[in-house]
Structures are given as structure tokens and as C-alpha cells.
Amino acid sequence: MAAPAEATAARVAARRELLLSAAALSVLFVLFGGLSIAAACLGLALLGAWAALFPTELGSGDQVIAKGHVESSGELWKHLIEGIPEPALILGPTGHILYVNASGHDLLGGGRIGLHFTSLSRDPELVAAVDTALETGRTTTVELQERVPVERRRSATVAGLGSQDGTLSSPALLITVRDLTEQDRLARMRADFVANASHELRTPLASLKGFVETLQGAAKDDPNARERFLRVMSEQADRMTRLIDDLLSLSRVEMREHLPPSERVDLEEALGHVVQALQPLAERTQTTLKLQPPAGGALVRGDRDELVQVFQNLIQNALKYGKQGGVVEVSISRRPGRLLVSVKDDGPGIAPQHLPRLTERFYRINVAASRERGGTGLGLAIVKHILNRHRGELEVQSAVGKGSTFTVDLPALA
């Protein structure tokens, strides 16, 4: 008798493994292969029925084991929806909640099992989708808008599973929820970026075109006008070049943001290089540029060229927008496990409403002043992405009339 019992156990175990494997594959296909949730659930239901019904092979002992296996299919459903990264709920035929996955608990809170789904949302479209799925088994996706406490947009997919027994082992509905708010924000950012970049390029292009037409017409034989116009045209071409260079730089930095740098970088050496390179600008603005070296070594894990770009941007801004004839101080300090590079100026300072937006693309406090000084509005956005790659942060302290201090916080190399 032992041998048949062992064979039975082996068959049931094999079917269990088959179902669990199918559940895992279904989750993967739903998430990455484009398979609809309804199709995945239907396939699992059919496979479960096939695995559970073998009357020609099962004796009475086998049937007891098979019954236990059917009862454990509720656990299978739990494993299935726990593998879905988005909030997911299983409902019975009356619309009551049978199970909520971990992501669903994060969104909805605990204590939802047994409640009717309308305790979560009374959105008419969602209610209609649930009714349709219960009646026809059809999968429907609806959009949910929230206004309070903050505006959010979500989509809910309701898939009918066909069962009417109201147990977790044979559920009636599966609802998954996707948060589209971040997707919408990124889409707006992309649209704004394209619009801003187009505007920034169109302005100097229009200027160039105007001067070309003037030189071809009334100023064609005027040497003084030609010289003046050519100088302005050169400045506009330089402005376009700076913008294109910054756009390309931003694109490169964003593409590499997920790749941690591997070089050992001496911050004192890198800052010394930047300060020396910017001395001519300091002389033109009659600004005293000081570098205060650290007491000991200042090594970080990083990309030297990118960190030089960060420091060059911050020091250049301090020289351009600080007080004429003032002082710009660059210093390196420490706190446990971190190295801090601070760039301090005694300029006009920044009003508090501007501080949270300084690293946005094309954001400028004073558009005319920025363009006059050769700014593109992308410098601090590039700084932010470089520091993200280096697991660093940018801190800004400023007040109107009291100057500004930009501090780069980086992990120190032990």
C-alpha cells in the first residue's frame, strides 16, 4: 500500500508544482508579455480544473488528497496576486473583498477583507465595470480621478473570473489598480521640455535671420552696421551652441544616472583645477575667488569630469550673479561619512519661493539677466542629475540681500 500512496503523493505534488509554475509564468506574462489579466486567470482556472479532475486515476485516498489540493488553491491565488506589483483585490460574486495584496494594503490600508468594494470607491464607472464583469465576465478598464487630499489619476482593470461560489479558492473578480499620476507628470515634463527647448532655439535663430536679411538689404553697403551686426550674430550663434551643448550634456548625464561611478577623485585637486580655470572670469567681474583647502585628504568615488562640471557650474554662477567686486569662497568640510563642498557668494541672494525650483530645466529667476550672462537655464538641472548618479545632494541656503551658499554633499571614500 505504501507504493500506491507514494505514487499518489508524487502525482499530486507534480500537479501542485505545475500550477505554481503556471501561476508564476502568468504573472510574468501579464507584467511583461502583454497578456491580459482575464486570459491569465482563465488559463489558470482551466489548468487547475485539469489537474484536479482525474477520476480514472484517483482512488478514494487520492480524492482526499485532491480535495486538500483544491482547498489550497486559495493559497495559489494569494501567491498569484502577491506577485503583481500594483494594488490588486480579489472579490466574490456579491462584490465583497476576499483578499488584498501587499501593494493594495499600502494604498487602501488594512482591515478591508469582508467589506464591500464600494467602501473603497463609489465611482459610478467602477461600479458599472464590476457589475459588467460579474454578469458577462468581460474585462473593463476605467479611469479614477481623485481631487483630495492631492490630485491623482488612477486606472482600475476589472477582470471577471466566472466563479459564483464566493470563496478565495474560486474567486469571481480580480481588480488591479495603476497610479497614472507620475506618468502624467513625466509626460507634462517632456512636453514642457520640448516647448522650452524649441523656444530657446527659436529666439536666437529669429535674431540671426533678421540680421541676415538686414545685411542683404539696407545695411549691405554700410561697413559699420555690418561689423555691429556680425558681432551680434556671432553672440547669438554662441548662445545656440551653449544651449545645444547643455542639452547634449543633460542627455548624457540622464542616460548614465543609474550607473555608479568607479574612479577615485581628489576633490581638492578637482576644485583647484576649476578655480584656476575661472580666474579670468573672476578678474573680469572684479571678484576675489578663494579656495579653502581641507585639513586632510578629500577623496570620493566619482567621475572626475562630471564633478568638475558640477563645481564649474556652481562657481561660475557665483561669479556671474554675485556682487560685482565681491568675494566667492570655495571650501571643503566634513561630517561623518560625507564630504561637503560649499560655494558661498555675497550677492543679492535668492527669494525663498525660487529655491525649490532652481534645479528644474529652463527655470530662471531673472530670464533677461540669465541670457545676458550666457545662461541656458539647464546648468543646475545637469548638476542635480550628476549628483544623483554620485548618490549626492545639493543644498541651497540663501536670503535676499545676504548672498547664497550652494553645498554639494557627497559620500566620502574611506
C-alpha positions in Angstrom: 0.0 0.0 0.0 2.9 2.3 0.6 3.9 2.3 -3.0 0.5 3.5 -4.4 0.3 6.1 -1.6 3.8 7.4 -2.5 2.8 7.4 -6.2 -0.4 9.4 -5.4 1.5 11.9 -3.4 4.0 12.3 -6.2 1.3 12.9 -8.7 -0.4 15.5 -6.6 2.9 17.2 -5.8 3.7 17.3 -9.5 0.3 18.9 -10.3 0.9 21.4 -7.5 4.3 22.3 -8.9 2.7 22.6 -12.3 0.1 25.0 -11.0 2.6 27.1 -9.0 4.8 27.3 -12.1 1.9 28.3 -14.3 0.9 31.0 -11.8 4.4 32.4 -11.8 4.6 32.4 -15.6 1.2 34.0 -15.8 2.3 36.9 -13.6 5.4 37.4 -15.7 3.3 37.3 -19.0 0.8 39.8 -17.5 3.5 42.1 -16.3 6.0 41.9 -19.2 4.4 40.0 -22.1 1.2 41.9 -22.7 -1.1 39.0 -21.6 -4.4 40.3 -20.3 -5.3 39.5 -16.7 -8.5 37.8 -17.7 -6.7 35.5 -20.1 -4.1 34.6 -17.5 -6.7 33.9 -14.9 -8.8 31.8 -17.3 -5.8 29.8 -18.2 -5.0 29.1 -14.6 -8.6 28.1 -13.9 -8.6 25.6 -16.8 -5.3 24.2 -15.7 -6.5 23.9 -12.2 -9.6 22.0 -13.3 -7.5 19.7 -15.5 -5.1 19.0 -12.6 -7.8 18.3 -10.1 -10.0 16.0 -12.2 -8.6 12.6 -12.9 -11.4 10.1 -12.0 -9.8 7.2 -13.9 -6.6 7.5 -11.9 -7.7 8.6 -8.5 -8.8 6.2 -5.8 -10.6 7.3 -2.6 -7.2 8.2 -0.9 -6.3 10.2 -4.0 -9.6 12.1 -3.8 -8.9 13.2 -0.3 -5.5 14.5 -1.3 -7.0 16.2 -4.4 -9.7 17.8 -2.2 -6.9 19.2 0.0 -5.2 20.5 -3.1 -8.4 22.2 -4.3 -8.7 23.8 -0.8 -5.2 25.0 -1.1 -5.9 26.8 -4.4 -6.9 29.8 -2.3 -3.2 30.0 -1.4 -2.4 29.8 -5.1 -4.5 32.8 -5.8 -2.8 34.7 -2.9 0.6 33.8 -4.4 -0.6 34.9 -7.8 -1.7 38.4 -6.9 1.1 39.0 -4.4 3.3 38.7 -7.5 1.6 41.7 -9.0 3.5 44.9 -8.0 0.4 47.0 -8.4 -2.5 47.1 -5.9 -4.8 44.1 -6.5 -8.0 42.8 -5.0 -10.0 39.6 -5.3 -13.8 39.9 -5.0 -16.5 37.4 -4.5 -19.8 37.3 -6.6 -21.5 39.8 -4.3 -18.7 42.3 -4.6 -17.2 41.6 -1.2 -13.4 41.7 -0.8 -11.8 38.3 -0.3 -8.2 39.2 -0.5 -5.9 42.3 -0.9 -2.2 42.1 -1.9 0.5 43.9 -0.1 0.5 46.9 -2.5 -3.2 47.1 -2.0 -2.8 47.3 1.7 -0.2 50.1 1.2 -2.8 52.0 -0.9 -6.0 51.2 1.0 -4.9 50.4 4.5 -5.7 47.2 6.4 -8.9 45.7 7.6 -10.6 45.6 4.2 -11.3 41.9 4.0 -15.1 41.1 4.0 -16.1 44.7 3.2 -18.0 45.5 0.0 -15.8 47.1 -2.6 -17.9 50.2 -2.6 -16.5 51.0 0.8 -13.3 51.9 -1.1 -14.8 53.8 -4.0 -18.3 54.6 -5.2 -17.1 55.8 -8.6 -20.0 55.1 -11.0 -17.7 53.8 -13.7 -16.0 51.4 -11.4 -19.4 50.1 -10.0 -20.6 49.6 -13.6 -17.4 47.8 -14.6 -17.8 45.4 -11.6 -21.4 44.7 -12.5 -20.5 44.1 -16.1 -17.7 41.7 -15.1 -20.0 39.8 -12.8 -22.7 39.4 -15.4 -20.6 38.8 -18.6 -17.0 38.1 -17.4 -15.8 40.9 -19.7 -12.6 42.8 -18.7 -13.0 46.5 -18.4 -10.6 49.3 -17.6 -11.9 52.6 -16.1 -10.2 55.8 -15.0 -10.5 57.1 -11.5 -9.9 60.7 -10.6 -9.1 61.9 -7.1 -9.1 65.6 -6.1 -8.3 65.4 -2.3 -6.0 65.4 -0.4 -4.0 65.8 -3.7 -5.0 65.4 -7.3 -4.3 61.9 -8.6 -5.3 59.8 -11.6 -5.6 56.1 -11.5 -6.9 53.3 -13.7 -8.7 50.2 -12.5 -8.9 47.0 -14.5 -11.8 44.7 -13.6 -11.5 41.1 -14.8 -14.3 38.6 -14.5 -13.2 35.1 -13.5 -16.6 33.4 -13.8 -16.9 31.8 -10.4 -20.0 32.3 -8.2 -19.2 30.3 -5.1 -17.8 33.2 -3.1 -14.6 31.6 -1.8 -11.0 32.5 -2.3 -10.3 29.1 -3.9 -12.6 30.1 -6.8 -13.0 33.9 -6.9 -15.3 35.9 -9.1 -13.4 39.1 -9.9 -9.8 40.4 -9.9 -9.3 44.2 -9.8 -5.9 45.8 -10.3 -5.1 49.5 -9.9 -2.4 51.5 -11.6 -1.4 55.0 -10.5 -1.0 57.2 -13.6 -0.1 60.4 -11.7 3.7 60.0 -12.2 3.2 59.0 -15.8 1.2 62.2 -16.4 3.8 64.3 -14.6 6.6 62.9 -16.8 4.5 63.5 -19.9 4.0 67.1 -18.9 7.7 67.5 -18.2 8.6 66.1 -21.6 6.1 68.4 -23.3 7.4 71.4 -21.3 11.0 70.5 -22.1 10.3 70.3 -25.9 8.4 73.6 -25.8 11.1 75.4 -23.8 14.0 74.0 -25.9 12.2 75.0 -29.1 11.6 78.5 -27.7 15.2 78.9 -26.6 16.5 77.9 -30.0 13.9 79.8 -31.9 14.8 83.2 -30.3 18.5 83.3 -31.4 17.5 81.8 -34.8 15.0 84.6 -35.4 17.6 87.2 -34.4 20.1 85.6 -36.8 17.6 85.6 -39.6 16.7 89.2 -39.0 20.3 90.3 -39.2 21.0 88.3 -42.3 18.0 89.9 -44.0 19.2 93.4 -42.9 22.7 92.7 -44.2 21.3 91.6 -47.5 19.2 94.8 -47.8 19.7 98.2 -46.3 23.0 97.6 -44.4 24.6 95.8 -47.3 27.0 98.7 -48.1 27.4 100.0 -44.5 30.7 98.7 -43.1 29.9 100.0 -39.5 26.5 98.3 -39.5 27.9 95.2 -41.0 30.5 95.0 -38.2 28.0 95.6 -35.5 25.5 93.1 -36.9 28.1 90.4 -37.4 29.2 90.7 -33.8 25.6 90.3 -32.6 25.2 87.3 -34.9 28.3 85.7 -33.5 26.9 86.1 -30.0 23.6 84.6 -30.9 25.4 81.6 -32.6 27.4 81.2 -29.4 24.2 81.2 -27.4 22.8 78.4 -29.6 26.0 76.4 -29.3 25.9 76.7 -25.5 22.3 75.6 -25.4 22.9 72.6 -27.7 26.0 71.6 -25.6 24.0 71.7 -22.4 21.1 69.7 -24.0 23.6 67.0 -25.1 25.3 67.1 -21.7 21.9 66.7 -19.9 21.0 63.8 -22.2 24.3 62.0 -21.5 24.0 62.5 -17.7 20.5 61.2 -17.6 21.4 58.1 -19.6 24.3 57.3 -17.2 22.4 58.3 -14.0 21.8 54.7 -13.0 25.5 53.7 -13.4 27.5 54.3 -10.2 30.9 55.9 -11.0 34.1 54.0 -10.1 37.0 56.4 -10.1 38.8 57.8 -7.0 38.5 61.6 -7.2 40.6 64.0 -5.2 38.2 66.9 -4.6 40.9 69.3 -3.6 42.7 68.7 -6.9 39.5 69.0 -8.9 38.5 72.2 -7.2 42.0 73.7 -7.7 41.7 73.0 -11.4 38.3 74.7 -11.6 39.3 77.7 -9.6 42.4 78.2 -11.7 40.3 77.9 -14.9 37.8 80.5 -13.7 40.3 83.1 -12.5 40.0 85.1 -15.8 36.2 85.4 -15.2 36.8 86.4 -11.6 39.2 89.2 -12.8 36.6 90.4 -15.4 33.9 90.6 -12.6 36.5 92.1 -10.2 35.7 89.3 -7.7 38.0 87.7 -5.3 37.9 83.9 -5.7 39.2 81.9 -2.7 39.7 78.2 -2.2 40.0 76.9 1.4 41.7 73.5 1.2 40.7 70.7 3.7 42.8 69.7 6.6 43.3 66.2 5.3 42.6 64.3 2.1 39.2 64.6 0.4 38.6 61.5 -1.7 35.3 60.4 -3.1 34.2 57.7 -5.5 33.1 59.5 -8.6 33.5 60.6 -12.2 36.1 63.4 -12.2 34.9 65.1 -15.4 31.3 65.2 -14.1 32.3 66.6 -10.7 34.4 69.2 -12.4 31.3 70.2 -14.4 29.3 70.5 -11.1 31.9 72.7 -9.4 32.5 74.8 -12.5 28.8 75.4 -12.9 28.3 76.5 -9.2 31.4 78.7 -9.1 30.7 80.2 -12.5 27.1 81.1 -11.3 28.5 82.7 -8.1 30.9 84.8 -10.2 28.3 85.8 -12.7 25.4 86.5 -10.4 27.2 87.5 -7.2 28.1 91.1 -6.2 30.4 92.9 -8.6 33.7 93.3 -6.8 32.6 90.9 -4.1 34.1 87.6 -2.7 33.4 84.0 -3.7 34.6 81.4 -1.2 35.0 77.7 -2.0 35.6 75.3 0.9 35.7 71.6 1.7 34.4 70.4 5.1 33.5 67.1 6.6 30.8 65.3 8.6 30.7 61.6 9.4 31.0 59.6 6.2 30.4 62.7 4.0 32.4 65.5 2.3 30.9 68.9 1.7 31.9 71.4 -0.9 30.5 74.8 -0.4 30.4 77.8 -2.8 29.5 81.0 -1.0 28.9 84.4 -2.5 27.9 87.8 -1.2 25.5 88.6 -4.0 21.8 89.7 -3.9 20.5 86.4 -2.7 17.5 84.3 -3.8 13.9 84.8 -2.6 12.5 81.7 -0.9 9.8 80.9 -3.5 12.5 80.3 -6.1 14.6 77.8 -4.0 12.6 74.6 -4.6 12.6 75.1 -8.4 16.3 76.0 -9.0 17.1 72.6 -10.5 14.2 72.5 -12.9 15.1 72.6 -16.6 14.9 76.1 -18.1 13.9 77.6 -14.7 15.4 81.1 -14.3 14.9 83.6 -11.5 15.6 86.5 -14.0 15.3 85.5 -17.6 16.9 88.6 -19.0 19.8 88.6 -16.6 20.5 84.9 -17.3 20.5 85.3 -21.0 22.7 88.4 -20.8 25.3 86.4 -18.8 25.1 83.5 -21.2 22.9 81.2 -19.1 20.8 78.4 -20.7 18.6 77.5 -17.7 20.0 73.9 -17.7 23.1 74.2 -15.6 21.6 73.3 -12.2 19.4 70.6 -13.8 22.7 69.0 -15.0 24.2 69.4 -11.5 21.2 67.6 -10.0 21.4 64.6 -12.3 25.2 64.3 -11.8 24.8 64.3 -8.1 22.0 61.7 -8.3 24.5 59.5 -10.0 27.1 60.1 -7.3 24.5 59.5 -4.5 25.0 63.1 -3.5 22.8 66.1 -2.7 22.7 69.8 -3.4 21.7 72.0 -0.5 21.0 75.7 -1.0 20.9 78.4 1.7 20.0 81.9 0.6 18.2 85.0 1.7 17.5 88.2 -0.2 20.4 90.7 0.4 22.5 88.1 2.3 24.1 86.1 -0.5 23.9 82.4 -1.3 25.7 79.2 -0.3 25.4 76.1 -2.6 26.7 73.0 -0.9 27.5 69.7 -2.6 27.2 66.7 -0.2 29.0 63.6 -1.3 29.8 60.2 0.3 33.4 60.2 1.5 35.7 57.4 0.3 37.1 55.5 3.3 
